[in-house]
Amino acid sequence: MTRLSRVKPTVNAIKRLVLILFFAALGWTARTAEGSFIAGTPLTTGLLPTAAVSGDFNNDGLLDLAVANYNGNTMTVFLGTGGGAFQPGVSYNTASGPTALAAGHFNSDGLLDLAVANYNAFSVSVFMGVGDGTFQARMDFSTSRFPTGLAVNDYNRDNYQDLAVASSGDGLVSIHRGNNNGTFQARVDFGAGTTPIGLVSGNFNADANPDLAVANFNSNTVSVLIGNGNGTFQAKTDYAVGSQPRAILAADFNNDAIMDLVSANYGVNTVSVLRGVGNGTFTSRVDYSTGSGPYYLAAADFNRDGNQDLAVSAYTGNSISLLLGTGTGLLQPRTDYLVGTQPRGLATGDFNLDLQTDLAVANSGDDTAGILLNNFQAVIPTLVITGKVALIGGPGAVTDVMITLSGDANSVVFPNLLGEYSFTVPSGGSYLVTPTLADYSFAPASRSYTHITTGQSLQDYNGNHSSLSSYQVQGTVTKALDSSGFKGVEVALKFWTGTDTTIVDVTITDTFGNYTLNGFGALGGISYQVVPRAAGWAFTPAGTNLILVDADRTGVDFTAAEATYQISGRVAVGTSASGLLDVRVNLAGRTLSGTLFNLNAYTDGAGNYQFNNIPAGDYNLTPQRTGWIFDPETRPLSIRENPFVNQDFGAYLLITLTYGPVGVPNPVDIGEEVECAVTAILTASDVPPGTLLNYTWRATSGYFDDSGTAISHLQNPIWIADLGLPPGFVDTGLVQYDLIPIQVTVSCLNGIPVTSNFIEKVDLSSTVSVQSADDNCFIATAAFGSPLAREVNALRRFRDTFLLRHGWGRAFVRFYYRHSPPLARFIRPRPFWCAVVRSGLRPVIWLVGHLV
């Protein structure tokens, strides 16, 4: 093998030297770090390889590689040999301009298939895997214009894999539902940004429905589309990223089990990281520098420290940028590794079976696929396998038992006097642990572990001396509902002698519910207990005791019924201690057996509710009561073993505002061309008589000229007026509630009344906020001369997004409302004082602009 910087032939080596000298002049050097990546022999591809994907295409346990060749109109498949090398490629014809590649299971044969997006042909080519590394002739289906990205997932949850396609020519993401035979249905389109290129699927809001994220090259955004679980998606939400994002990736960079997003920003040589919140939204971006022309992304734990790292192909830099993760969501500064010319697509996998993630890169400038073998010498996390050994019969001592560890680590230990043993092994490895001692047989004979990442305790063994007879216990587990055999139940055979409940053997029931356990008996017999277990199920009997076992036992049967659990919680009024009576709480979903389930419970006077005898399953818990909205709107529950308590909700009044330019005591100027008189009528169910309800509102719409043509749009909300007390409410001093600002839309159209509704939370647990009738005369408005001034809008944003979210901030706002109007009226007609106030406010505006 050669070092990475020597992969290229002489001409490219000269180019690389020029690049090194150029970047050295800028204070940056591309380098190959010792213990990072070593370059394998490059693979010859078709013309202009653009995308790559890895997978085991011939089911030999070794990773293979497929590459899409844009100018060659082909796909090349390389079968891996396991040592980081590959067999010569075999090419398959695609349609014109293959630019994206994805692997999936598009039928039920368990063999990997491939899909290729054809940029120039407006199509996708599907290649069905044969299982020996070859593929059937392609099947094409049409897409929208210029497809650039593919994402495979089961978007309608019918257990068939579907395809999502990003089409840069039409600004669309299209879903093609799979028919499970390699064909796909006609597309269903959803809007994205301008020129969507990169596409990724993931679960961004923990609802088990696949979501989508797409990188929009010409709108400098990432669009997130939340899936509904039926193949449709909610309208996109856009997040600003760097210039010209062309690739996107989803991974968990801060180890919170929530997917984050990363975009490769081709125009500014950065990546933007958007951290997932867990409800389908993301935080503002954090940018990191990359090599020149970031083109494609790959994430893996390259240095095996337990944290996700990021690899970026730099198209014009002829390099791979590696940004190591810290596990906090932050990435370390990049290290760049020179590769072939104009690298594009990336694929990851363990190509040489050394338990480290390697890279494959499509070098479009020299028609090769580079193989980068991981050589990181990082500290590998470890875990412990521990257990006990017990011997029955014979003269043997537990300290004589030799316990052998084999697999990805090899070791031999002997138990202590208590029979205890342990192995410390690298995390992520696969192992086999086997106890041996002359004249003893052990149950189980060995234990195997596959790619384990957590410690393994209670890994016990029981040795049976050859003088003891060995027996079997057999039986069947059936479902009570239909008496069918229950597959997949764990059945354990334990000692049942006093407090000794050591597990002798464990097995899993077969398709018909049958099981066989291997135990052993002795003169006079040994007592055992047989115990079945499956999450979400209860068994009759819960366990069977076998007394004085001295022969094979059959007919040790069990009946399984879905276990039932309790769900309880409380509905409180806002964040107060008061409960809300008569809320209907709906529990709907499916039991583990697939039965549809729908049940209602109602809250008592304290706001408490309870469901009893609920079968294990997946449900949504939703409170409902006319005139109220709830936070959260629903709670997803996955019930398996434990009761679910404290499933609480906050209840808020539902407020309806109707408004229009008629019959209004307080005229409001909402534009230079039209003066529109506006009123608002508050209606809310369950408001106690005599309640004082003070509230404010704001407008976000544009305004219209006399012909009804919109002539402006307010980019930020502006405060319009205080509408005072709603008709029919009087101040008796009984209760006072603080209503957060209610956002409404106001417009005038040739004098025609405009009526609409708007829903907002009203927290009944807060204190009253009073606003005077001329609160639209703020100091900043007076100083800058217009309520639409940019500086005024900046202060409003600070108030709405920061101050009003904190108790001390709301107190400050109330103080300001009480004392600012006289000062505003004083400075408004006095230019000198307006200038003084403007000078004082500008540093404040600069500061709050950075806070929000």
Steps between C-alpha positions, in 0.01 A plus 500: 500500500607860449453815693211721397716768342648246256178362356503724193713455187778746418287773341262512794791483743635818342156659532491396863844652563381828351193491726714428807725798423198720435325413825826513693522864394159546660619343825322168437646171387324191376655206682481131555511445874670190632235263628216649297433360151712289266414489131429166339527428130260727308223333301439580134143621447302629205514858376455770765395302811271715715340282768590190700324260736621194691319177583533124499370428150602131489421401861851385583531721809740737324413854398479580130490836320280649227585822313281710267689640198338822371666531157520126442128445561595192701514356849810301598489232770817388682483187717709518816761241592511593870854638515417849382533391137233437238451288191498680161178691444201380302299775329125528440339748263280770653300778339671832423691682774497274810564737789368339821507145629317315780479140624186341643274196510240562232342154520478227764794281397739642760754598232636850460374696199623829353331817376667763281368852437557601135540878484461548124234234443261617777485143625613245759651164398436207735738201500370194686770298674545134412697423817830404339619856439325536166183691417204453270441731203389840614142618533443876453227727626457871435559777752472875503765702318870452577495255792802551727436324830359167623387382843366150572249443781153363574318833482146360528589226752364212292825303547603567137794727428421817308718755318519874561647700211625859509454670161708814454316613188159537664581571865327182611542197719298209358391178668480183290331228703650155463294205379742246656586355158761749384245735347376829640181704477467838330647785697326715762667842516582724795652847484864562589723805454671624184715236328486218755797267461589307815236285672496299822240307697478465877268518798524859623208510746500153661156403366622191309408661165786565254570868433704668226757777478622652173787739418385784270799617293365834377297607805776433754264305723423157631132400479363257759183307409337316790344168398141408583567126481272447199738607225410869529688784665423827673597826333873566511678702766813678377824556690774734382838340431812606311511595133417236235434192714519195276511207746326420827546235767318395819693368801508539879801719577422573868396152616148602604331236279359783284596539135697811404546633146813605312514676162806528271513862382678499165504878456678591826709189581317420823264252655202615707391293802136528610438326831173312532264599779304173485163643391584538133665841539866594497718768658677770302804384310861482615750514211836325464770547236566226242722450200419683179170407336329273756297256294390195699476388864547182702472444875650221709706449814831498315723518810284264710453735793122449506424831326384563144759663272448673165677441168459752215616459141654825376443509122734782403744431785561139389479395863291352777439720804460308826334676794512287814198512729516579870166347598367844600377604156820693434756389241875537519687701232546307179794289386528466122621193312593520132319253275426476127392779271162662558361264768121480517302213651601326824417157643595352837554148627751259651667389177789308663322342801704681766194642684578852377294704256673563168413741218445463127502813286392550136776703336317650203807668350704185444224236472597304808355398834750555779507266802609665827573242768457621855822487703396704803680397817237637733415389850223249445217490755482173689230304678490212744355149462449350844326202659530197728577133457339226714589129503265215590633161595853363473821620665558808284565851639372813328851644507604223259247600231677653201288771335613592150421823318536492120398720207606862471702456821658188647559419865481225762393547864426276800221584749568599862387293800148637460490390138511858370677590175525806271643611166570861397457525122484774233153640446339411169670163464361150455604229744452138609542396865543128574557326840684166510597252771578130461202268570256793509246621248372856528162660448507703296801353321606850391366853453545711188489879470468697175623861477415570863527857629378455859630291787367146546431384856352180648662294226490182708590138428414176680726199472357149515739220599498196274366290787174693477228413253387768254134566426284727281192710570261559210176688455294739291398864547167598341304822477178507698322698228511233230705210646767554235865433574687801638833547323790687661423450870806476724473192724752457784583196711611600851609320811229508762677416819455751779633835380704351215325598176802471269399467135598158362382544142311752287329446166254670265176341379482405133233586243253262664572616856702189587813507714761259637718568806803297599550440873652228709392284788674313781428218739199609696419761236548876467218755509455744214270785403398572138417868437376653167549868421396739220461875534136603517365151572384317813528123530288234666653356700764768562749219562497123548692328777640155421570312818751211516582500128646161418370446147406698189194718550256582221178695490631791709268739321403864544222726374577864414261793518577863437606657828302799614626817659380819660528848347429803716565868513356843564374795298586829672381849413805658339796461735287538811414243766131503402367199311252522211180297529334292229783486246460204269836322470512274196734200476527365146743271321581132447578221742809285449281243327388766250149557638365854462433659838297810591387598851400817684539607862382824666674717757355545848480826695872488574582449131603136550427221253586133482486207256510146635573167333660646189673241278860557402529689173567834334251778570433872484356668810296811410296730730189668357254756630306763310639847554844384617833414345766282663874482537616262373224437249567125520740257666630193311530194730680175430382267776692181559564419865455791738189698595493854363426759768529879506387537140404861566369783284455876535163647398459845346195700398421505131454863395307600189548852362267645240591833352419733215488870403150572630343655808825577675561753778882505458616569142836348417737611224644185339640659187571824323224446242212365708377578848309208637294492818535164675331329789544161662247292689628237740305179544634223722318208654517432872603853599365562854249786525661826604843401370721792395660418164750759375678422177701650216535400138726570206482489120724309260316564171562749227265785414313599185440807288153630410464252214567205725851436370758401762774765500715390793574213734607556857813290541465501877196520728409849615289590797172663397282581800370397836141393449403529864253270670280276284128571513317323779793470736530715809771540760367357823844428642424128523766358265759657275665319212798601288452438128815476293486709179250359252623517142229587245482611137342835410432633150259733323360422158270771355325540834392132506522352853763227538418233756730223615593289800830449676588260779757577767588371845373686802669405827247532782770469766673833429430852624325783320678721249335839434572713195378857454304620200791687340765231538578532132701812594818322607817694564684333211212567262502865599879527470532329161184656357316186386365180652644324192856620559760223489626594847149482646446158350828381651386606847162331445672175407707523818185555705303216335772236475690573821342728760149354489638149556634587847317616811740787562469597133120517517530713816732737314258521207210584735713771664589637157134503391404701806771767477598536135197680345564842667866490402410399143255789472770737629775409255287447186462873405858588609767408237790563739372252757410251227865511387625457857275197557601349163867530596435327830289223352730396214759320722211327677351394165837366385529295820148353498537420130779261592297350785207406274 
